[in-house]
Structure formats: C-alpha cells, structure tokens
Amino acid sequence: MTYKPEEFNEIPFQSNSVHTFRQIYAVIYLMKKENMMFKDAIKKAVEYFPRVNAFPSIYDKCCRKLASDKKEFLDWYENGLIIEKLEDELNPAEHDLKIFKELLE
C-alpha cells in the first residue's frame, strides 16, 4: 500500500523515529509519484506536517539524519539505495522497511 499525501501523518511506522520516517517518506513520495525535484518536494512536504513550520526541519531529516548531505541523499535515491541506507543508518523495524519498499516499487 502506498500512502497518499493526506495520509502522511497517519503512516503506522513502528520505529521510535516515526516523525522522521513520515517526513522522509513524504519527500520520497513527492519525488517519485509527483515527479518533484528534491527542494520542491521538501517545500511541499512542509504543508502536510502542521507542526513543522520550516523547510530546514524536513531537509535535516533527509540530509543529516539519513544522509550526510543533499548530494548523498539524491545519489542514494537515484541509484535505488534508499532502503539499504535506511537499514544502515536508522535501523527501522521490518514493518517500516516494507512501507518504504512498497513506495519505491
């Protein structure tokens, strides 16, 4: 199942980093499903998270918590390495990985 933008705040991630995973999922969804560029996807994602009121918050989740910078995040995305890197960097539950895998299929 792929979650739509109006469902981003309800994605049932099981890991402790639920907010981080929801925001990363939103950015990836917008890039993949709506063909947005990274920067535009982050700007749009902010609209779906009422408690997040700034671009840097979501940017940090993608580019500092997961990857070390924007270039690395984009390289991973473009080369199909997001799942592997999520496992390596954030240690998500198997259930959470499945949610990302379904999005990226």
C-alpha positions as CSV (number, residue, x, y, z in Angstrom):
1,M,0.0,0.0,0.0
2,T,1.2,3.4,-0.9
3,Y,0.1,6.2,1.4
4,K,-1.2,9.4,-0.2
5,P,-0.2,13.0,1.0
6,E,-3.3,13.4,3.2
7,E,-2.3,10.2,5.0
8,F,1.4,11.1,5.7
9,N,0.6,11.9,9.4
10,E,-1.1,8.6,9.8
11,I,1.6,6.2,8.4
12,P,1.8,3.5,11.0
13,F,5.6,3.3,11.4
14,Q,6.6,1.2,14.4
15,S,10.1,2.6,15.0
16,N,10.9,5.3,17.5
17,S,11.7,7.7,14.7
18,V,8.1,7.8,13.4
19,H,8.2,11.6,12.6
20,T,11.5,11.3,10.8
21,F,10.2,8.3,8.8
22,R,7.0,10.1,7.9
23,Q,8.8,13.1,6.6
24,I,11.4,11.2,4.7
25,Y,8.5,9.1,3.2
26,A,6.7,12.3,2.2
27,V,9.8,13.7,0.4
28,I,10.4,10.4,-1.5
29,Y,6.7,10.1,-2.3
30,L,6.6,13.6,-3.8
31,M,9.8,13.0,-5.8
32,K,8.7,9.6,-7.1
33,K,4.9,9.9,-7.6
34,E,4.6,13.6,-8.4
35,N,8.0,14.0,-10.1
36,M,9.1,16.9,-7.9
37,M,12.7,18.0,-7.6
38,F,14.1,17.5,-4.1
39,K,13.9,21.1,-3.0
40,D,10.3,21.4,-4.2
41,A,9.3,18.1,-2.5
42,I,10.6,19.4,0.8
43,K,8.7,22.6,0.4
44,K,5.5,20.7,-0.4
45,A,6.1,18.2,2.4
46,V,6.1,21.0,5.0
47,E,2.5,21.7,4.1
48,Y,1.5,18.2,5.2
49,F,3.1,18.4,8.7
50,P,1.4,21.2,10.6
51,R,3.9,21.0,13.5
52,V,6.8,21.5,11.1
53,N,6.8,25.1,10.1
54,A,10.2,25.3,8.3
55,F,12.0,23.9,5.3
56,P,15.1,23.1,7.4
57,S,13.3,20.6,9.6
58,I,12.4,18.2,6.8
59,Y,15.7,18.9,5.0
60,D,17.6,17.9,8.1
61,K,15.7,14.6,8.4
62,C,16.7,13.7,4.8
63,C,20.1,15.2,4.6
64,R,21.6,15.0,8.1
65,K,19.7,12.2,9.9
66,L,19.7,9.8,7.0
67,A,22.4,11.0,4.6
68,S,25.3,13.3,5.3
69,D,24.1,15.9,2.7
70,K,21.8,16.6,-0.2
71,K,24.1,15.1,-2.8
72,E,24.4,11.8,-0.9
73,F,20.6,11.6,-0.4
74,L,20.0,12.2,-4.1
75,D,22.7,9.7,-5.1
76,W,21.0,7.0,-2.9
77,Y,17.6,7.9,-4.3
78,E,18.7,7.8,-7.9
79,N,20.7,4.6,-7.5
80,G,18.0,2.7,-5.6
81,L,19.9,2.6,-2.4
82,I,17.4,4.3,-0.1
83,I,16.2,1.0,1.5
84,E,19.7,-0.2,2.2
85,K,20.7,3.1,3.6
86,L,17.6,3.4,5.8
87,E,18.6,0.0,7.3
88,D,22.2,1.0,7.8
89,E,21.6,4.5,9.2
90,L,18.3,4.4,11.0
91,N,17.7,0.8,11.9
92,P,14.0,0.7,11.2
93,A,11.6,-2.2,12.1
94,E,11.0,-4.7,9.3
95,H,7.4,-3.4,9.1
96,D,8.7,0.1,8.4
97,L,11.1,-1.1,5.7
98,K,8.1,-2.8,4.0
99,I,6.3,0.6,3.8
100,F,9.3,2.2,2.1
101,K,9.7,-0.8,-0.2
102,E,6.1,-0.6,-1.4
103,L,6.6,3.1,-2.1
104,L,9.7,2.5,-4.1
105,E,8.5,-0.4,-6.2
